[in-house]
Amino acid sequence: MTQLLEAQNITRIFGGGVLNKHHTVAVDEVSLAIHEDKPTITAVAGESGSGKTTLARLLLGMIRPTSGSIRFRGQALSTMDRQARRAFRRQVQAIFQDPFEVYNPFYKVDQVLTTPVHKFRLAASRAEAQQRIEESLQMAGLRPEETLGRYPHQLSGGQRQRIMVARALLLNPKIILADEPVSMVDASLRATILESLVRLKRELGISLVYITHDLTTAYQISENIYILYRGSVAEVGNVERVIKEPQHPYTRLLVSSIPLPDPDIRWGQETDIESKASTAGAARAEVQGCKFSNRCPFVMAECRQKAPPLYQTNDDRAVACYLYKEAPVVSGQAIAEHLAA
């Protein structure tokens, strides 16, 4: 089975040099797979500091893993020549959290669209380039006559973000990595932008890796989800199963924090977990064994001795928790490939 994009047991450690002995494990043995012939929307979720953005930068080839490998169509990014790297850059596009940082305020927004057209030689003439740009804007839900020729400050946050969607579409990519793409826009615009992303998968066959701290939107648009805690996969599987029947105590904590229309009701009743989670400094304290052990009400002696492996509790779900040690152990790569199939 050909994987379009695959992370194989990747770890990324920052620090630990001669001048700085302290090191931080930002991503810890994470595997993820996107199949060539099966477009999917895969969510990567977790609280701040869980390693989501570092994982995105690794998948984009912006930084290299300390161990493990990122592969595109079977070839490791670290071994790619210039031509292969160029193809990868075109096929794997990114949409970042704050669109305003991408723009030069002294140039009209047209520049972020014309630059990739010229760089990747996408058009043989100026008229063809203009046509491609206008088509990509329309696919992103924008009217070219209301967008082109303006400066970034003259557009709304939602418009600026959708221009970045249009920029990605210009290159006809196979995968878009969207890192918190709606966190900086008004709530009224989030549904519009997310619907645009879902339509790309449905109509154009583009896979999406959706990185977010918002489980509500992850549940709405994705098929599979990876829950990260301090760089490690706590739970992974079909999004319907993981969100509606969370197994890892950390996933339960996240789900219980999702607000419902009635302010007196929240998803779940994990008050013991929340009281532990509110302990000052608990989340970032150095622990041995399971990284969540100092916040977990179900902690056992073995939790403090060795980090748990992934236990496959369903065909389409695995959990890194000793509460499920009767289930078979599965490798991160194996469950990632199963979900991508």
SEBABA-765953 format. One record per residue (C-alpha): residue in one letter; y, x, z. Coordinates in nm, 3 decimals, padded with zeros to 5 digits. Layout:
! residues N
SITE residu       y       x       z
SITE      A       Y       X       Z
...
//
This chain:
! residues 341
SITE residu       y       x       z
SITE      M  00.000  00.000  00.000
SITE      T  00.336  00.145 -00.104
SITE      Q  00.603  00.145  00.162
SITE      L  00.956  00.145  00.026
SITE      L  01.111  00.285  00.345
SITE      E  00.909  00.407  00.639
SITE      A  00.983  00.571  00.972
SITE      Q  00.677  00.752  01.102
SITE      N  00.687  00.818  01.478
SITE      I  01.044  00.943  01.468
SITE      T  01.217  01.095  01.769
SITE      R  01.578  01.209  01.790
SITE      I  01.699  01.424  02.080
SITE      F  02.061  01.518  02.132
SITE      G  02.174  01.815  02.341
SITE      G  01.942  02.062  02.507
SITE      G  02.109  02.368  02.350
SITE      V  02.206  02.701  02.501
SITE      L  02.540  02.576  02.634
SITE      N  02.420  02.229  02.726
SITE      K  02.085  02.210  02.904
SITE      H  02.100  01.832  02.937
SITE      H  01.937  01.636  02.657
SITE      T  01.924  01.271  02.560
SITE      V  01.630  01.107  02.384
SITE      A  01.815  00.855  02.168
SITE      V  01.510  00.743  01.966
SITE      D  01.161  00.794  02.102
SITE      E  00.853  00.773  01.875
SITE      V  00.966  00.471  01.672
SITE      S  00.781  00.356  01.360
SITE      L  00.908  00.098  01.112
SITE      A  00.805  00.000  00.760
SITE      I  00.953 -00.198  00.471
SITE      H  00.712 -00.287  00.190
SITE      E  00.805 -00.223 -00.173
SITE      D  00.692 -00.561 -00.307
SITE      K  00.763 -00.787 -00.010
SITE      P  01.134 -00.829  00.070
SITE      T  01.185 -00.896  00.439
SITE      I  01.458 -00.921  00.699
SITE      T  01.371 -00.704  00.997
SITE      A  01.585 -00.714  01.311
SITE      V  01.630 -00.422  01.550
SITE      A  01.770 -00.551  01.878
SITE      G  01.857 -00.422  02.223
SITE      E  02.146 -00.372  02.459
SITE      S  02.412 -00.101  02.417
SITE      G  02.261  00.247  02.441
SITE      S  01.916  00.137  02.328
SITE      G  01.920  00.362  02.020
SITE      K  01.988  00.102  01.751
SITE      T  02.269  00.284  01.573
SITE      T  02.093  00.620  01.597
SITE      L  01.788  00.461  01.434
SITE      A  02.011  00.326  01.155
SITE      R  02.161  00.671  01.094
SITE      L  01.811  00.820  01.080
SITE      L  01.693  00.560  00.829
SITE      L  01.999  00.629  00.615
SITE      G  01.934  01.002  00.620
SITE      M  02.268  01.072  00.789
SITE      I  02.090  01.270  01.061
SITE      R  01.744  01.422  01.075
SITE      P  01.475  01.330  01.326
SITE      T  01.378  01.590  01.584
SITE      S  01.016  01.501  01.511
SITE      G  00.841  01.255  01.282
SITE      S  00.959  01.172  00.933
SITE      I  01.154  00.921  00.727
SITE      R  00.991  00.848  00.392
SITE      F  01.124  00.670  00.086
SITE      R  00.852  00.565 -00.157
SITE      G  00.619  00.811  00.011
SITE      Q  00.847  01.116 -00.003
SITE      A  01.003  01.259  00.311
SITE      L  01.382  01.264  00.302
SITE      S  01.376  01.623  00.429
SITE      T  01.192  01.741  00.115
SITE      M  01.396  01.553 -00.145
SITE      D  01.578  01.743 -00.416
SITE      R  01.927  01.645 -00.527
SITE      Q  01.809  01.393 -00.787
SITE      A  01.568  01.219 -00.549
SITE      R  01.833  01.211 -00.277
SITE      R  02.077  01.050 -00.520
SITE      A  01.823  00.779 -00.603
SITE      F  01.766  00.719 -00.234
SITE      R  02.141  00.689 -00.171
SITE      R  02.166  00.425 -00.439
SITE      Q  01.862  00.223 -00.332
SITE      V  01.937  00.223  00.043
SITE      Q  02.284  00.095  00.125
SITE      A  02.465  00.036  00.455
SITE      I  02.705 -00.218  00.601
SITE      F  02.866 -00.099  00.923
SITE      Q  03.007 -00.271  01.228
SITE      D  03.379 -00.215  01.176
SITE      P  03.476 -00.259  00.810
SITE      F  03.837 -00.155  00.873
SITE      E  03.730  00.206  00.938
SITE      V  03.587  00.230  00.586
SITE      Y  03.918  00.155  00.418
SITE      N  04.208  00.391  00.353
SITE      P  04.513  00.182  00.452
SITE      F  04.722  00.352  00.181
SITE      Y  04.494  00.231 -00.100
SITE      K  04.414 -00.115 -00.223
SITE      V  04.067 -00.247 -00.147
SITE      D  03.974 -00.200 -00.510
SITE      Q  03.910  00.167 -00.434
SITE      V  03.596  00.103 -00.226
SITE      L  03.452 -00.084 -00.525
SITE      T  03.560  00.141 -00.810
SITE      T  03.447  00.461 -00.637
SITE      P  03.069  00.384 -00.641
SITE      V  03.099  00.256 -01.000
SITE      H  03.236  00.593 -01.110
SITE      K  03.020  00.805 -00.882
SITE      F  02.692  00.648 -00.993
SITE      R  02.809  00.585 -01.353
SITE      L  02.736  00.215 -01.335
SITE      A  02.954  00.112 -01.628
SITE      A  03.023  00.250 -01.975
SITE      S  03.376  00.112 -01.993
SITE      R  03.658 -00.010 -01.773
SITE      A  03.593 -00.368 -01.883
SITE      E  03.225 -00.344 -01.785
SITE      A  03.319 -00.192 -01.451
SITE      Q  03.562 -00.477 -01.385
SITE      Q  03.297 -00.733 -01.474
SITE      R  03.042 -00.576 -01.239
SITE      I  03.294 -00.565 -00.956
SITE      E  03.391 -00.929 -01.003
SITE      E  03.026 -01.039 -01.015
SITE      S  02.944 -00.852 -00.692
SITE      L  03.244 -01.008 -00.517
SITE      Q  03.130 -01.354 -00.624
SITE      M  02.778 -01.286 -00.497
SITE      A  02.932 -01.190 -00.162
SITE      G  03.119 -01.520 -00.150
SITE      L  03.464 -01.393 -00.249
SITE      R  03.706 -01.488 -00.526
SITE      P  03.811 -01.177 -00.719
SITE      E  04.161 -01.314 -00.784
SITE      E  04.216 -01.353 -00.408
SITE      T  04.070 -01.014 -00.318
SITE      L  04.147 -00.744 -00.573
SITE      G  04.488 -00.582 -00.575
SITE      R  04.540 -00.624 -00.201
SITE      Y  04.562 -00.380  00.086
SITE      P  04.311 -00.393  00.374
SITE      H  04.563 -00.537  00.622
SITE      Q  04.631 -00.826  00.384
SITE      L  04.272 -00.950  00.414
SITE      S  04.088 -01.107  00.707
SITE      G  03.809 -00.927  00.891
SITE      G  03.554 -01.153  00.726
SITE      Q  03.692 -01.075  00.380
SITE      R  03.686 -00.701  00.449
SITE      Q  03.326 -00.722  00.567
SITE      R  03.219 -00.923  00.262
SITE      I  03.380 -00.662  00.038
SITE      M  03.142 -00.411  00.196
SITE      V  02.856 -00.645  00.109
SITE      A  02.989 -00.655 -00.249
SITE      R  03.011 -00.276 -00.252
SITE      A  02.645 -00.251 -00.154
SITE      L  02.546 -00.505 -00.419
SITE      L  02.718 -00.304 -00.694
SITE      L  02.442 -00.045 -00.668
SITE      N  02.162 -00.301 -00.698
SITE      P  01.987 -00.165 -00.385
SITE      K  01.638 -00.238 -00.261
SITE      I  01.736 -00.221  00.108
SITE      I  02.056 -00.288  00.301
SITE      L  02.089 -00.158  00.657
SITE      A  02.339 -00.380  00.836
SITE      D  02.455 -00.233  01.169
SITE      E  02.617 -00.512  01.374
SITE      P  02.775 -00.657  01.056
SITE      V  02.927 -00.964  01.223
SITE      S  03.021 -00.839  01.570
SITE      M  03.382 -00.767  01.467
SITE      V  03.454 -01.098  01.293
SITE      D  03.537 -01.443  01.424
SITE      A  03.249 -01.667  01.521
SITE      S  03.346 -01.911  01.245
SITE      L  03.286 -01.640  00.982
SITE      R  02.956 -01.508  01.116
SITE      A  02.745 -01.785  00.970
SITE      T  02.905 -01.736  00.628
SITE      I  02.839 -01.362  00.622
SITE      L  02.486 -01.397  00.755
SITE      E  02.409 -01.666  00.499
SITE      S  02.530 -01.425  00.230
SITE      L  02.285 -01.162  00.357
SITE      V  01.996 -01.409  00.368
SITE      R  02.076 -01.517  00.013
SITE      L  02.051 -01.155 -00.105
SITE      K  01.693 -01.141  00.018
SITE      R  01.605 -01.483 -00.119
SITE      E  01.768 -01.457 -00.463
SITE      L  01.780 -01.083 -00.534
SITE      G  01.474 -00.957 -00.346
SITE      I  01.674 -00.718 -00.127
SITE      S  01.520 -00.626  00.209
SITE      L  01.749 -00.616  00.511
SITE      V  01.730 -00.417  00.831
SITE      Y  01.956 -00.613  01.065
SITE      I  02.066 -00.417  01.370
SITE      T  02.218 -00.627  01.645
SITE      H  02.252 -00.695  02.016
SITE      D  02.262 -01.069  01.941
SITE      L  01.917 -01.224  01.966
SITE      T  02.049 -01.560  01.848
SITE      T  02.143 -01.436  01.501
SITE      A  01.834 -01.212  01.491
SITE      Y  01.619 -01.520  01.549
SITE      Q  01.807 -01.720  01.286
SITE      I  01.775 -01.480  00.993
SITE      S  01.491 -01.233  01.051
SITE      E  01.114 -01.247  01.014
SITE      N  01.016 -00.953  01.234
SITE      I  01.194 -00.794  01.527
SITE      Y  01.184 -00.463  01.713
SITE      I  01.314 -00.471  02.070
SITE      L  01.439 -00.127  02.175
SITE      Y  01.498 -00.008  02.528
SITE      R  01.643  00.340  02.581
SITE      G  01.514  00.455  02.245
SITE      S  01.160  00.320  02.277
SITE      V  00.998  00.008  02.131
SITE      A  00.943 -00.236  02.419
SITE      E  00.813 -00.520  02.203
SITE      V  00.765 -00.568  01.830
SITE      G  00.638 -00.854  01.621
SITE      N  00.702 -01.182  01.447
SITE      V  01.048 -01.299  01.555
SITE      E  00.935 -01.656  01.624
SITE      R  00.668 -01.537  01.864
SITE      V  00.876 -01.266  02.033
SITE      I  01.183 -01.480  02.100
SITE      K  01.005 -01.804  02.193
SITE      E  00.727 -01.639  02.396
SITE      P  00.862 -01.301  02.511
SITE      Q  00.607 -01.083  02.692
SITE      H  00.781 -00.762  02.790
SITE      P  00.998 -00.810  03.103
SITE      Y  01.292 -00.653  02.919
SITE      T  01.257 -00.898  02.629
SITE      R  01.246 -01.182  02.880
SITE      L  01.570 -01.052  03.031
SITE      L  01.739 -01.047  02.691
SITE      V  01.615 -01.393  02.600
SITE      S  01.718 -01.537  02.936
SITE      S  02.072 -01.417  02.867
SITE      I  02.110 -01.629  02.554
SITE      P  02.355 -01.910  02.632
SITE      L  02.274 -02.273  02.558
SITE      P  02.527 -02.554  02.504
SITE      D  02.485 -02.665  02.866
SITE      P  02.656 -02.391  03.073
SITE      D  02.426 -02.466  03.367
SITE      I  02.114 -02.386  03.165
SITE      R  01.997 -02.058  03.017
SITE      W  01.686 -01.960  02.827
SITE      G  01.424 -01.859  03.080
SITE      Q  01.435 -01.831  03.456
SITE      E  01.407 -01.454  03.503
SITE      T  01.640 -01.436  03.802
SITE      D  01.437 -01.158  03.965
SITE      I  01.472 -00.943  03.656
SITE      E  01.844 -01.010  03.634
SITE      S  01.902 -00.917  03.997
SITE      K  01.725 -00.588  03.936
SITE      A  01.917 -00.533  03.612
SITE      S  02.249 -00.571  03.789
SITE      T  02.180 -00.279  04.022
SITE      A  02.452 -00.021  03.961
SITE      G  02.326  00.276  03.766
SITE      A  01.972  00.144  03.741
SITE      A  01.969  00.117  03.364
SITE      R  02.056  00.481  03.299
SITE      A  01.882  00.645  03.595
SITE      E  01.619  00.902  03.502
SITE      V  01.273  00.762  03.561
SITE      Q  00.920  00.881  03.508
SITE      G  00.665  00.671  03.326
SITE      C  00.790  00.340  03.189
SITE      K  01.164  00.357  03.123
SITE      F  01.207  00.000  03.245
SITE      S  01.022  00.052  03.571
SITE      N  01.337  00.081  03.784
SITE      R  01.452 -00.262  03.665
SITE      C  01.120 -00.446  03.647
SITE      P  01.000 -00.689  03.918
SITE      F  00.639 -00.642  03.802
SITE      V  00.634 -00.263  03.839
SITE      M  00.298 -00.111  03.938
SITE      A  00.202  00.238  04.048
SITE      E  00.080  00.335  03.700
SITE      C  00.415  00.230  03.552
SITE      R  00.583  00.519  03.736
SITE      Q  00.324  00.773  03.630
SITE      K  00.296  00.743  03.253
SITE      A  00.478  00.550  02.980
SITE      P  00.260  00.263  02.855
SITE      P  00.129  00.262  02.497
SITE      L  00.169 -00.037  02.268
SITE      Y -00.086 -00.308  02.341
SITE      Q -00.161 -00.551  02.057
SITE      T -00.147 -00.890  02.225
SITE      N -00.147 -01.090  01.899
SITE      D -00.220 -01.015  01.537
SITE      D  00.152 -00.988  01.473
SITE      R  00.286 -00.857  01.804
SITE      A  00.258 -00.552  02.031
SITE      V  00.405 -00.486  02.376
SITE      A  00.457 -00.160  02.565
SITE      C  00.370 -00.292  02.910
SITE      Y  00.078 -00.239  03.150
SITE      L  00.074 -00.612  03.223
SITE      Y -00.125 -00.636  02.898
SITE      K -00.353 -00.334  02.941
SITE      E -00.660 -00.548  02.874
SITE      A -00.546 -00.581  02.512
SITE      P -00.635 -00.311  02.257
SITE      V -00.401 -00.017  02.212
SITE      V -00.229  00.004  01.873
SITE      S -00.013  00.277  01.725
SITE      G  00.347  00.202  01.637
SITE      Q  00.280  00.298  01.277
SITE      A -00.018  00.063  01.252
SITE      I  00.170 -00.242  01.380
SITE      A  00.470 -00.157  01.162
SITE      E  00.251 -00.142  00.850
SITE      H  00.079 -00.467  00.949
SITE      L  00.411 -00.650  00.984
SITE      A  00.533 -00.511  00.650
SITE      A  00.219 -00.624  00.465
//
